[in-house]
Amino acid sequence: VLCGRVLWCAMVMRSARRDFALSAQHLLLCAFVVLYAPVSRAEAPELTADNFDSTLSAKDGIWLLEFYAPWCGHCKRLSPEWDKAAAELSADGVKVFPAKLDCTAHTKICDRYNVDGYPSLRVLSSAGEQIRDYRGGRTGPTIASYARRLAAPKITELQSTKDLKDWIATHQAAFVLFTPAVAQDGWDELLEAYKGAAEKHYDVASLAMAPEFSGDDLDIRVVQDGKGLQEDEGLGGRLVVYRENEGKSLTSWVNRTVDGVAHWINGHRGIMLPKIDNTNYRDIGDREKPVVIAVMRGRALPPGVAPDSEEAYKARQELEPFETIPINAEFLT
């Protein structure tokens, strides 16, 4: 649309050189068209059985595939959010590409990935290999945020105290493995376990490594096995999660294996008391821990309104209803 209108303006301006009587109104109209013509946004492409493999292999990066059915209500709600994420990632040059495929029209592709419900979301390589199941949110921003994690290094290398402070400040649960200044027994075992755990959870956990000295001046209390570390106990050789202005070191009874460390990371990658909504309930249920849900309803009364007054009663009648969380069957199994 924009190209067509620019071409029209170019024709008008060419005519102006031949006809000096061209009105100022025409020139103003041309300027308005160029400035306010809508710019098309990148959307998640609709793939088919014929172009599926060639489209994926044409771009070097990661693909987020939404396998859907046209009659699926959840798919209809997700589709515009998938498009929003595609536009954001494209604008920022992130090499993660959302796309869609209609499983009712292209069953062979969906059978290839064992799609048995809609929408089914997969993370694929450019070679079409499934990297993992999708574990992100269902809104444009949360989809894009998950994609950025996929494109980032699995473990971020921090070099200084400033790097460490910035890392902790920008993540609600920041994991840091501190490299010891002096060789320690069990270090190699823990390092390999941490790298293996990162392969399992890099898409949902914020994982980093830092030199031991970087944690000396953090002024954040670190506990292990329920007790605070003493000032003379260094952080070298420890795996610590920082959340809510406190650090927690990997407990002594956790096996220093890939599965043991991965389980600990998965259980500590969120804050202690998150608010559950329709963007994170799947993720909270996937942390391999029992979930206790407290349902609270309430809203602050207007200033100056007494709790037992008639005005307070009327205000309570106008409380917004509970947020509906579309809990699917897979969340309950």
C-alpha positions as CSV (number, residue, x, y, z in Angstrom):
1,V,0.0,0.0,0.0
2,L,2.7,2.4,1.0
3,C,4.8,1.7,-2.2
4,G,1.7,2.3,-4.4
5,R,1.0,5.7,-2.8
6,V,4.6,6.8,-3.0
7,L,4.6,5.9,-6.7
8,W,1.5,8.0,-7.1
9,C,3.2,10.9,-5.4
10,A,6.2,10.6,-7.6
11,M,4.0,10.8,-10.7
12,V,2.4,13.9,-9.2
13,M,5.7,15.6,-8.6
14,R,6.9,14.7,-12.1
15,S,3.8,16.3,-13.5
16,A,4.6,19.4,-11.4
17,R,7.8,20.0,-13.4
18,R,5.7,20.2,-16.6
19,D,2.8,22.1,-15.1
20,F,3.7,25.0,-12.8
21,A,0.0,25.5,-12.1
22,L,0.0,22.4,-9.9
23,S,-2.0,23.5,-6.8
24,A,-0.6,23.6,-3.3
25,Q,-3.5,21.4,-2.3
26,H,-2.0,18.5,-4.4
27,L,1.4,18.9,-2.8
28,L,-0.1,18.9,0.7
29,L,-2.1,15.8,-0.2
30,C,1.0,14.1,-1.4
31,A,2.9,14.8,1.8
32,F,0.0,13.6,3.9
33,V,-0.2,10.3,2.0
34,V,3.5,9.6,2.4
35,L,3.6,10.5,6.1
36,Y,0.4,8.7,7.2
37,A,0.2,5.7,4.9
38,P,0.1,2.6,7.0
39,V,3.3,0.5,7.2
40,S,2.8,-3.2,7.1
41,R,3.9,-5.3,10.1
42,A,5.7,-8.6,10.0
43,E,3.3,-11.4,10.8
44,A,4.0,-15.1,11.5
45,P,3.9,-16.8,8.1
46,E,1.3,-19.4,7.3
47,L,3.2,-22.6,6.3
48,T,2.0,-25.5,4.2
49,A,3.2,-29.0,3.5
50,D,4.7,-27.8,0.3
51,N,6.9,-25.0,1.7
52,F,7.4,-26.2,5.3
53,D,10.9,-27.6,5.1
54,S,12.2,-25.1,2.6
55,T,10.9,-22.1,4.6
56,L,12.6,-23.3,7.8
57,S,15.9,-24.1,6.1
58,A,16.0,-20.7,4.4
59,K,16.7,-18.9,7.7
60,D,19.5,-19.6,10.1
61,G,17.8,-19.5,13.5
62,I,15.1,-21.0,15.7
63,W,11.5,-21.4,14.7
64,L,8.4,-21.3,17.0
65,L,5.7,-23.3,15.4
66,E,2.0,-23.0,16.3
67,F,0.2,-26.1,15.0
68,Y,-3.5,-25.2,15.1
69,A,-7.0,-26.0,13.9
70,P,-9.3,-23.3,12.5
71,W,-12.2,-24.3,14.8
72,C,-10.0,-24.1,18.0
73,G,-11.0,-21.2,20.2
74,H,-7.6,-21.2,22.0
75,C,-5.9,-21.0,18.6
76,K,-8.0,-18.1,17.5
77,R,-7.0,-16.1,20.7
78,L,-3.4,-17.1,20.3
79,S,-3.0,-16.3,16.6
80,P,-2.9,-12.4,16.9
81,E,-0.5,-12.7,19.8
82,W,1.8,-14.9,17.7
83,D,1.7,-12.2,15.1
84,K,2.6,-9.5,17.6
85,A,5.6,-11.5,18.8
86,A,6.7,-12.1,15.2
87,A,6.6,-8.3,14.5
88,E,8.6,-7.4,17.6
89,L,11.2,-10.0,17.0
90,S,11.6,-9.1,13.4
91,A,11.9,-5.4,14.2
92,D,14.7,-6.2,16.8
93,G,16.5,-8.6,14.5
94,V,16.1,-11.6,16.9
95,K,16.8,-14.8,15.0
96,V,13.7,-16.6,16.3
97,F,10.8,-16.9,13.8
98,P,7.2,-17.6,14.8
99,A,5.1,-19.4,12.2
100,K,1.8,-21.3,11.9
101,L,0.5,-24.4,10.3
102,D,-3.1,-25.6,9.9
103,C,-3.2,-29.3,11.0
104,T,-6.5,-29.9,9.4
105,A,-5.1,-29.1,6.0
106,H,-1.5,-30.5,6.4
107,T,-1.9,-33.6,8.5
108,K,1.4,-35.2,7.4
109,I,3.5,-32.4,8.9
110,C,1.5,-32.5,12.2
111,D,1.9,-36.3,12.4
112,R,5.7,-35.8,12.0
113,Y,5.7,-33.8,15.3
114,N,3.1,-36.0,17.1
115,V,0.6,-33.2,17.4
116,D,-2.4,-34.5,19.3
117,G,-4.1,-31.3,20.5
118,Y,-4.5,-27.6,19.6
119,P,-2.7,-25.4,19.8
120,S,0.5,-27.4,20.0
121,L,3.6,-25.3,20.2
122,R,7.0,-26.5,19.3
123,V,10.5,-25.1,19.2
124,L,12.3,-26.2,16.0
125,S,15.7,-25.8,14.4
126,S,16.1,-24.6,10.8
127,A,16.6,-28.3,9.9
128,G,13.1,-29.0,11.2
129,E,14.4,-30.9,14.3
130,Q,12.4,-30.4,17.5
131,I,14.6,-28.7,20.0
132,R,12.0,-28.8,22.8
133,D,8.4,-28.1,23.7
134,Y,7.4,-24.5,24.0
135,R,7.3,-23.2,27.6
136,G,6.6,-19.5,27.1
137,G,3.5,-17.4,27.7
138,R,0.5,-16.8,25.5
139,T,0.7,-13.0,24.9
140,G,2.8,-11.1,22.4
141,P,5.3,-9.8,25.0
142,T,5.7,-13.1,26.8
143,I,6.1,-15.0,23.6
144,A,8.8,-12.5,22.5
145,S,10.5,-12.7,25.9
146,Y,10.7,-16.5,25.6
147,A,12.1,-16.2,22.1
148,R,14.9,-13.9,23.4
149,R,15.8,-16.5,26.0
150,L,16.1,-19.2,23.2
151,A,18.4,-16.9,21.2
152,A,20.6,-15.9,24.1
153,P,23.6,-18.0,25.5
154,K,22.5,-20.8,27.7
155,I,24.9,-19.6,30.4
156,T,25.9,-15.9,30.6
157,E,29.5,-15.1,31.5
158,L,29.8,-12.3,34.0
159,Q,33.1,-10.6,34.5
160,S,32.7,-8.1,37.4
161,T,30.7,-7.1,40.4
162,K,28.9,-4.6,38.3
163,D,27.9,-7.3,35.8
164,L,26.7,-9.4,38.7
165,K,24.6,-6.6,40.3
166,D,23.0,-5.8,36.9
167,W,22.2,-9.5,36.4
168,I,20.5,-9.8,39.7
169,A,18.6,-6.6,39.3
170,T,17.2,-7.6,35.9
171,H,16.0,-11.1,36.7
172,Q,13.4,-12.2,39.3
173,A,15.4,-15.3,40.0
174,A,19.1,-15.1,39.0
175,F,21.3,-18.2,39.2
176,V,25.0,-17.7,39.5
177,L,27.7,-20.4,39.7
178,F,30.8,-18.8,41.2
179,T,34.1,-20.0,39.8
180,P,36.5,-20.6,42.8
181,A,39.8,-18.7,42.8
182,V,41.5,-21.8,44.1
183,A,40.8,-25.4,42.9
184,Q,38.2,-27.1,45.1
185,D,37.1,-30.7,45.5
186,G,33.9,-31.4,43.7
187,W,34.1,-28.3,41.5
188,D,34.4,-30.2,38.2
189,E,31.5,-32.4,39.1
190,L,29.3,-29.3,39.9
191,L,30.4,-27.5,36.8
192,E,29.4,-30.3,34.5
193,A,26.1,-30.8,36.4
194,Y,25.3,-27.1,36.0
195,K,26.1,-27.2,32.2
196,G,23.8,-30.2,31.8
197,A,21.1,-28.6,33.8
198,A,21.4,-25.5,31.6
199,E,20.6,-27.6,28.6
200,K,17.3,-28.6,30.3
201,H,16.2,-25.2,31.6
202,Y,18.0,-22.4,29.7
203,D,14.7,-21.4,28.1
204,V,13.0,-20.6,31.4
205,A,15.8,-20.0,33.9
206,S,18.3,-17.1,34.1
207,L,21.7,-18.8,34.4
208,A,25.2,-17.3,34.7
209,M,28.7,-17.8,35.9
210,A,30.9,-15.3,37.7
211,P,34.4,-15.2,39.3
212,E,34.4,-15.6,43.0
213,F,35.6,-12.0,43.8
214,S,32.5,-10.5,42.0
215,G,30.3,-11.6,44.9
216,D,32.4,-10.1,47.7
217,D,30.6,-6.7,47.8
218,L,27.1,-7.5,47.0
219,D,25.7,-6.9,50.5
220,I,23.1,-9.6,49.9
221,R,22.6,-12.3,52.6
222,V,23.2,-15.8,51.3
223,V,21.8,-18.9,53.2
224,Q,22.5,-22.6,52.8
225,D,20.5,-25.3,54.6
226,G,18.6,-22.6,56.3
227,K,21.6,-20.9,57.9
228,G,23.3,-17.7,56.8
229,L,26.9,-18.0,55.4
230,Q,29.5,-16.4,57.6
231,E,31.6,-13.5,56.3
232,D,34.7,-15.7,56.0
233,E,32.8,-18.3,53.9
234,G,33.5,-17.4,50.3
235,L,31.1,-17.9,47.4
236,G,33.7,-19.7,45.3
237,G,32.4,-23.1,44.1
238,R,28.8,-22.4,45.1
239,L,25.7,-22.2,43.0
240,V,23.5,-19.4,44.3
241,V,20.0,-18.2,43.3
242,Y,19.3,-14.6,44.0
243,R,15.6,-13.6,44.4
244,E,13.7,-11.1,46.4
245,N,17.0,-9.5,47.8
246,E,18.3,-12.8,49.3
247,G,20.6,-15.5,48.0
248,K,20.1,-19.2,48.5
249,S,23.0,-21.6,47.9
250,L,22.5,-25.1,46.5
251,T,21.6,-27.2,49.5
252,S,24.2,-29.7,50.7
253,W,21.9,-32.8,50.3
254,V,21.2,-32.2,46.6
255,N,23.2,-34.6,44.4
256,R,25.7,-32.9,42.2
257,T,24.3,-34.5,39.1
258,V,22.6,-33.1,36.1
259,D,19.2,-34.3,37.3
260,G,19.8,-33.2,40.8
261,V,20.9,-29.7,39.9
262,A,18.2,-29.3,37.2
263,H,15.5,-30.3,39.7
264,W,16.8,-27.7,42.2
265,I,16.9,-25.0,39.5
266,N,13.5,-25.8,38.2
267,G,12.1,-25.5,41.7
268,H,13.7,-22.1,42.5
269,R,13.3,-20.2,39.2
270,G,10.4,-18.1,40.4
271,I,9.7,-15.9,43.3
272,M,8.2,-17.4,46.5
273,L,4.7,-16.0,46.1
274,P,3.9,-15.2,42.5
275,K,0.5,-14.0,41.3
276,I,-1.0,-16.6,39.0
277,D,-2.6,-15.4,35.8
278,N,-3.3,-16.7,32.4
279,T,0.2,-16.0,31.2
280,N,2.1,-18.0,33.8
281,Y,-0.1,-20.8,35.3
282,R,1.4,-23.4,33.0
283,D,4.9,-22.4,33.9
284,I,4.2,-22.5,37.7
285,G,2.6,-26.0,37.3
286,D,5.7,-27.2,35.5
287,R,8.1,-26.6,38.4
288,E,7.9,-30.1,39.8
289,K,6.6,-28.9,43.2
290,P,3.2,-29.0,44.9
291,V,1.3,-25.8,44.2
292,V,-0.8,-24.1,47.0
293,I,-3.2,-21.5,45.5
294,A,-4.6,-18.8,47.7
295,V,-7.6,-17.1,46.1
296,M,-7.9,-13.5,47.4
297,R,-10.5,-10.9,46.4
298,G,-10.4,-7.3,47.4
299,R,-9.7,-3.8,46.5
300,A,-8.6,-0.7,48.5
301,L,-11.6,1.4,49.5
302,P,-11.6,5.0,48.3
303,P,-9.8,7.5,50.5
304,G,-11.9,8.6,53.5
305,V,-14.4,5.8,53.2
306,A,-15.0,4.0,56.6
307,P,-14.9,0.2,56.3
308,D,-18.4,-0.2,57.9
309,S,-20.1,2.6,56.0
310,E,-22.8,2.4,53.3
311,E,-20.3,3.8,50.8
312,A,-17.9,0.9,51.6
313,Y,-20.7,-1.6,51.0
314,K,-21.5,0.0,47.6
315,A,-17.8,0.0,46.7
316,R,-17.5,-3.7,47.5
317,Q,-20.5,-4.5,45.2
318,E,-18.5,-3.0,42.3
319,L,-15.5,-5.2,42.7
320,E,-14.1,-6.5,39.5
321,P,-14.8,-10.2,38.9
322,F,-12.1,-12.8,39.3
323,E,-9.8,-13.2,36.4
324,T,-10.6,-16.3,34.4
325,I,-7.7,-18.6,34.0
326,P,-8.3,-21.1,31.2
327,I,-6.8,-24.2,32.9
328,N,-6.5,-27.0,30.4
329,A,-6.4,-30.7,31.1
330,E,-2.7,-30.9,30.7
331,F,-2.2,-28.6,33.8
332,L,-4.1,-31.1,36.0
333,T,-2.1,-34.2,35.1
